[in-house]
């Protein structure tokens, strides 16, 4: 499901991670579950640019548990690492009354 588009310079590399509010568990993109301490590389969700247009759609995992609030943190980096720069952060009310 499309969450939102971010607009950046074309040709950049972005990914995001999801941290569940309340217990600070992190979405593991490999196992498809929120976990206490997954390996960093397993928490990375790639953001793929649309055809050199500088449009980067943030697509949420289909199995992300609803009814939760997540911090969605966007990073800039080719090789995912905890030393990559944070590009932006978003609050995601997934499955809220607002329809996200």
C-alpha angles and dihedrals in degrees: 000000000000111000099179143312123252119204118218141145111303117254097034125129121233138171135170141214130205122222116189114229118236100029100030093229115158130227111250106209091196099053095030095232141099110255139180100240115002121171110273093238090056092056096057121110112188120228110212119206118234109245100310093304098121090245114130114186116207105218116192121221112261092230098049106133112252127221093053139106116231135187105229107202119192118206132192113221144108097221110040110240139148087246093064118113118259109238099187145329131226135187111231118198095195113196093001127148086267091071101248 
